[in-house]
Amino acid sequence: MSEGAPTNWGRTVPAGGRRSAEASSFRFLAAGRGLPGGSQGAVLPYGNGRSYGDSCLNDHGTLIDSRASARILSFDPETGLVEAEAGLLLSEVTRLAAPHGWFLSVTPGTQFVTLGGAVANDVHGKNHHVRGTFGRWVRAFRLERSDRGPLDCSLGENTDLFRATIGGMGLTGLILRVTLQLLKVPSLSIDETTTRFDALADYFRLAEEADGRHEYAVAWIDSLASGASLGRGHLIAGDHAAEGSLDGTARPPLTSIPFTPPVSPLRGLALKAFNEVYFRKSPAGTSRRSVAFDGFFYPLDRIGAWNRLYGPNGLHQHQSVVPFQDAERVVRALLECAGHHRQGSFLTVLKRFGPAESPGLLSFARPGYTLTLDFPHRGTRTLALLDELDALVVSAGGAVNPYKDSRMAPQTFAASFPEWRALEAMRDPAVLSDFWRRTAMTLAAHDCDDRVVSFKCAGRR
Ligand SMILES: Cc1cc2nc3c(=O)[nH]c(=O)nc-3n(C[C@H](O)[C@H](O)[C@H](O)COP(=O)(O)OP(=O)(O)OC[C@H]3O[C@@H](n4cnc5c(N)ncnc54)[C@H](O)[C@@H]3O)c2cc1C
């Protein structure tokens, strides 16, 4: 990463003036040498900047570039155990392991994520209902702390730090290397089953059964459909094909967005037309086909720099999870709320999380249904909508995803993660992020009331 302006994926936060440094300088900078403010909050580990919000940014300090340390240290094709430096991308793990019949046990929707970033956010994938989160497959890691030096962490050693670091958003120190258990698979080709459904109630009827039968399952929702069609979409399930390719090299992107258009094309009639065409793309009922792993897991990676399509003001991704009971009502209310505000989400995804517990102290994924909405940033209008979505989620006992956020109120964070003080107690004193400053540190500084007052969707007419 070059000196200058590392950014986050949503690009809603201005990216000027933030410095970066290589992993080897963590100890030097964390000691506060040469910094006017001393070591407090001097540094933050940075992976590949695929976090949508400001949890990967540190406006007041230096970002430590993990990508500079990305060597594979060992790989056992018999056991599927891989050890690598934390800056290695998931794409590189797949390329190494696939020819031997191994794949990532859990993968997010982009493969351009580092091992360190995947641990720090305890990311989830389309198979959460079977495998849980990424952190469940981490056997050990080495963590550099400004106050304690390098420490080996696992469920049997430095257990508290192991748990706090998984989902700890980089705040517990710099992960140097990770040992990961991969998943044995017959091939990387995916047998995909798509079921088109006409209304939200149909999704809730189909989702649990699909989870029981398939390794992967996720739904695309046409967020612009309303009335009886509200929540219509496709339930896309998949399994590794018994016979197929063992090539883990993803195809190059189909295209790349060369510049940021002055106005986002993802709005109004264009957005509605896209959703309509996409909905009709799958025939009614259930259809089956065989697809390559990159198209199934990483469709957005096929368009380089696609986030530029959201225009110069960037995008907000609002991801929430709500408990099983009442989930249908809450998801309906969230979709209706976006509709009342006349702000369509370009890409809307609904998924059922399973019961598998993460070892992480502050992990986002938990049993329930998770809805992900993408909105171009249109100033206060969008911020008001997002606040209302937060209130609906929190009043239903759910949580809003912190590593996709750049604007939630401290109280929303506290209600989503009542255990946040336990992470603050384990934080490396030299490490801080913009996200932690504006949520946890604000709560701590003002001794804020953690409760959130719920309110109705003001966009309702
Ligand atoms: C197209 C797309 C699809 C996505 N799909 C999903 C999905 O399905 N599920 C999901 O959970 N997420 C998803 N995400 C989010 C993404 O997977 C996570 O934000 C991921 O953690 C980003 O990793 P990164 O390497 O880019 O790290 P960054 O974004 O740079 O940093 C992420 C966090 O990790 C910390 N960190 C990075 N490296 C280290 C290190 N060496 N030591 C300690 N801490 C470190 C940082 O401080 C920061 O808090 C998606 C993102 C995109 C753009």
The ligand as an SDF file (V2000), in Angstrom:
LIG
                    3D

 53 58  0  0  0  0  0  0  0  0999 V2000
  -17.9840   -7.5520   -2.4770 C   0  0  0  0  0  0  0  0  0  0  0  0
  -17.8740   -7.7900   -0.9940 C   0  0  0  0  0  0  0  0  0  0  0  0
  -18.5270   -8.8740   -0.4540 C   0  0  0  0  0  0  0  0  0  0  0  0
  -18.4460   -9.1360    0.9130 C   0  0  0  0  0  0  0  0  0  0  0  0
  -19.1120  -10.2100    1.4180 N   0  0  0  0  0  0  0  0  0  0  0  0
  -19.0350  -10.4820    2.7420 C   0  0  0  0  0  0  0  0  0  0  0  0
  -19.6820  -11.6220    3.2820 C   0  0  0  0  0  0  0  0  0  0  0  0
  -20.3370  -12.3930    2.5710 O   0  0  0  0  0  0  0  0  0  0  0  0
  -19.5420  -11.8590    4.6150 N   0  0  0  0  0  0  0  0  0  0  0  0
  -18.8060  -11.0460    5.4170 C   0  0  0  0  0  0  0  0  0  0  0  0
  -18.7230  -11.3260    6.6070 O   0  0  0  0  0  0  0  0  0  0  0  0
  -18.1740   -9.9590    4.9280 N   0  0  0  0  0  0  0  0  0  0  0  0
  -18.2730   -9.6640    3.6220 C   0  0  0  0  0  0  0  0  0  0  0  0
  -17.6210   -8.5690    3.1040 N   0  0  0  0  0  0  0  0  0  0  0  0
  -16.8000   -7.7520    4.0030 C   0  0  0  0  0  0  0  0  0  0  0  0
  -15.3390   -8.2500    4.0470 C   0  0  0  0  0  0  0  0  0  0  0  0
  -15.2860   -9.6400    3.8820 O   0  0  0  0  0  0  0  0  0  0  0  0
  -14.7510   -7.9410    5.4160 C   0  0  0  0  0  0  0  0  0  0  0  0
  -14.8940   -6.5890    5.7200 O   0  0  0  0  0  0  0  0  0  0  0  0
  -13.2740   -8.3670    5.5270 C   0  0  0  0  0  0  0  0  0  0  0  0
  -12.9640   -8.4680    6.8780 O   0  0  0  0  0  0  0  0  0  0  0  0
  -12.3290   -7.3950    4.8440 C   0  0  0  0  0  0  0  0  0  0  0  0
  -11.0070   -7.8830    4.9520 O   0  0  0  0  0  0  0  0  0  0  0  0
   -9.7470   -7.0290    4.4780 P   0  0  0  0  0  0  0  0  0  0  0  0
   -8.5810   -7.9580    4.3800 O   0  0  0  0  0  0  0  0  0  0  0  0
  -10.0680   -6.2210    3.2900 O   0  0  0  0  0  0  0  0  0  0  0  0
   -9.4850   -6.1360    5.7530 O   0  0  0  0  0  0  0  0  0  0  0  0
   -9.7600   -4.5820    6.0160 P   0  0  0  0  0  0  0  0  0  0  0  0
  -11.0910   -4.2390    5.4970 O   0  0  0  0  0  0  0  0  0  0  0  0
   -8.6010   -3.7820    5.5610 O   0  0  0  0  0  0  0  0  0  0  0  0
   -9.7840   -4.6020    7.6050 O   0  0  0  0  0  0  0  0  0  0  0  0
  -10.8200   -5.2730    8.2620 C   0  0  0  0  0  0  0  0  0  0  0  0
  -10.5580   -5.3190    9.7600 C   0  0  0  0  0  0  0  0  0  0  0  0
   -9.5090   -6.2380   10.0020 O   0  0  0  0  0  0  0  0  0  0  0  0
   -8.4930   -5.6390   10.7500 C   0  0  0  0  0  0  0  0  0  0  0  0
   -7.2550   -6.2650   10.2820 N   0  0  0  0  0  0  0  0  0  0  0  0
   -6.8210   -6.3660    9.0050 C   0  0  0  0  0  0  0  0  0  0  0  0
   -5.6320   -7.0220    8.9910 N   0  0  0  0  0  0  0  0  0  0  0  0
   -5.3370   -7.3320   10.2840 C   0  0  0  0  0  0  0  0  0  0  0  0
   -4.2450   -7.9600   10.9230 C   0  0  0  0  0  0  0  0  0  0  0  0
   -3.1900   -8.4380   10.2530 N   0  0  0  0  0  0  0  0  0  0  0  0
   -4.2650   -8.0630   12.2720 N   0  0  0  0  0  0  0  0  0  0  0  0
   -5.3110   -7.5970   12.9870 C   0  0  0  0  0  0  0  0  0  0  0  0
   -6.3660   -6.9980   12.4330 N   0  0  0  0  0  0  0  0  0  0  0  0
   -6.3800   -6.8580   11.1020 C   0  0  0  0  0  0  0  0  0  0  0  0
   -8.5960   -4.1580   10.4580 C   0  0  0  0  0  0  0  0  0  0  0  0
   -8.0850   -3.3760   11.5100 O   0  0  0  0  0  0  0  0  0  0  0  0
  -10.0900   -3.9790   10.3230 C   0  0  0  0  0  0  0  0  0  0  0  0
  -10.6790   -3.7850   11.5800 O   0  0  0  0  0  0  0  0  0  0  0  0
  -17.6770   -8.2750    1.7590 C   0  0  0  0  0  0  0  0  0  0  0  0
  -17.0190   -7.1870    1.2090 C   0  0  0  0  0  0  0  0  0  0  0  0
  -17.1030   -6.9310   -0.1640 C   0  0  0  0  0  0  0  0  0  0  0  0
  -16.3860   -5.7370   -0.7320 C   0  0  0  0  0  0  0  0  0  0  0  0
  1  2  1  0
  2  3  1  0
  2 52  2  0
  3  4  2  0
  4  5  1  0
  4 50  1  0
  5  6  2  0
  6  7  1  0
  6 13  1  0
  7  8  2  0
  7  9  1  0
  9 10  1  0
 10 11  2  0
 10 12  1  0
 12 13  2  0
 13 14  1  0
 14 15  1  0
 14 50  1  0
 15 16  1  0
 16 17  1  0
 16 18  1  0
 18 19  1  0
 18 20  1  0
 20 21  1  0
 20 22  1  0
 22 23  1  0
 23 24  1  0
 24 25  2  0
 24 26  1  0
 24 27  1  0
 27 28  1  0
 28 29  2  0
 28 30  1  0
 28 31  1  0
 31 32  1  0
 32 33  1  0
 33 34  1  0
 33 48  1  0
 34 35  1  0
 35 36  1  0
 35 46  1  0
 36 37  1  0
 36 45  1  0
 37 38  2  0
 38 39  1  0
 39 40  1  0
 39 45  2  0
 40 41  1  0
 40 42  2  0
 42 43  1  0
 43 44  2  0
 44 45  1  0
 46 47  1  0
 46 48  1  0
 48 49  1  0
 50 51  2  0
 51 52  1  0
 52 53  1  0
M  END
$$$$
